[in-house]
């Protein structure tokens, strides 16, 4: 009996021409965007039956999260709330998508503050040395994060106003789903 590594299975699927397992991977800050991520996922499923990666549903091993982005996701929807870019895991997910050319769809809430050069210059102060070491172990260094965030800052962002009508949210999600195709 052999052991199959999940990443090897995903790579095998891609090599055989199968589509990624997830239409989209929802990148979000738990405290500022956890409920929003669940709402977004529910609205996506009103439009399509494809799998949407939401960590609370799919994550079995945190150590493989960046592999899920690069090997099993057609796109990464970054739900930009006030602290999304300060979350170590979000940084790794965005870098993984950038390096492996997985489409990134930024969705900015009204709480999101645009990325500035001073924010990028101060990234070394955002995470603890343990967190930086953990990212480094995954092959992600601060310069990669700065570069990925600089690219993200240039992207057109879908604007989601949390208190707007449900119909507005549905239109925005429908637009994001079309961008994934």
N, C-alpha and C positions, 0 to 999 in steps of 0.2 A: 504494500500500500504506500503510495507516494503522497507527499505533501505538496499542494499547489499554492504558490504565493499569489495573493489577489492581484498584485500588479502585473504578474506574468499572464494571468488570465485576460486582463484588460488589453495588454499589448498584443496577445494572440488574436483577440477580437478585432482590434484595429488593423492588424496585418492581413486579416482575412477580409477586410473591407466592411465589417459590421460597423454600424454607427455607435457612438458612445452610449453608455448606459443611461446617462442623464442629459436631458435637453438643456438643463441649466443647473448650475451650482449656486446656491444663495450664500453669498458672503455677507456677514452681518456682525455687528457688535451685540452680544447677548443682552446686556442691560438696556441699551438704547434702541435696539432693533429686533429683539427676539419675537415680540408679538407681531411686529410689522412683517417679519420674514414669514411667519405662519400665515398671515393674511394674504401676502403676496402669493404664496404657494397655493392657497385655496382658490384665489382668482385665476391663477394659471390653469389649475385643473378644471375650471369652468370652460376653458378653451381647448385644451389638449389632454390626452391621456398619458403622455410621456412622463417618465420619472423626473422629479425635481429633487435635487440633493438639498436636504435641510438636515443639518448635523444631528438634531434631536431625534430624527427618524432613522437615519442611515448610518451614522458613524459608529463603527465597531472598534476602531483603533485610531486614536488621535495621531499616532506616529505616521499613519499612511494618508493623512488628509491632503497633503500636497500632491501625492500620486493620484488621488481621485480627481483633482483638478486637471492635471496634465493628461491623464490616460482615459478617464471615464466621463468627461464633461464636454459637451459641445460648446458651452458658453458659461461665463461667470457673470452673474448679476451682482454687482456690488451695491448693497443698500447703504448709502452714505448718510449716516446720522452724525451726531456731534463727535463721537469717539471712535468711529469705525477704523480710521487710519492709525489709531493708537493701539489697536488690539494686535498683538503679536501674530496671532493665527491669521487674521485678515491680511496683514502684511505679506506673510508667506504665501497665502492663496493668490493674492494679486501678482506677486512676483512669479509664482509658478505659471500662472496664466500668461503673463507677459512673455516670459522666456520661451514657453512652448507654443506660443501663438494661438492660444485659446481665446476666442472672442470675449472681450470685456464689455459689459453693458452697465454703465454707471447710472444709478437712480439716486438722485440727491433729494433729501428731505429739506424742509425749511430750517432745520437745526444744523445742517452741514455748513461748515465754513470752508470756502475755497482754499485750495492748497497754495501756500505762499512760499517764497524762497526762504524766508526765515523759519518756517515750519520744517522745510527740507533740511536746512542747515542744522536744526536742533534735534534731528531724529535720534542722535546718539544719546540724548537725555530721556527719550520716551520709555525705553524698556530697561529692565534690570540686566545686570551682567549675565545672570542665569538665562533670561529670555533670549538675549543676543547669542549666547552660546548654543542654545537649543536651535535657533534659526541657522546658525553657522553649521551645526551638525547636519542640518538638512540641505546644506549647500547654498544657503541664502545669506548674503552679507549686506551690510548697511548700504553700500553703493548700489546694489541691485534694487533695494527698496527705494532709494532716492530716485533712481532712474525710472522705475515702474510708476512711482507716484507722480513724477514729472510728466510722464506720458499720460497718465490718468487725468492730470490737470488740464490737458489739451483736448480731451474728449468732450464731445457734446453730451450733456447729461439730460436724462429724462428727469423732469421735476415733479416730485410727488408731494403734495400738500396733504398732510395727514387728516386734516379736518374737512377736506373737500368732499363732495358728494361721492357716493359709491360708484356712480356711473363714470365719474372722472377717473377713479382708481382702475375701473375695468378697462377704460380706453388706454390708460398708460400701460397696464399689464399686457393688453392685446398687442400694443406696439412693441413691447419687449419680447414677446413670444415671436412676433414676425421677424425681429432682428436676430433671433436664434436660428431661424431656418436657413 
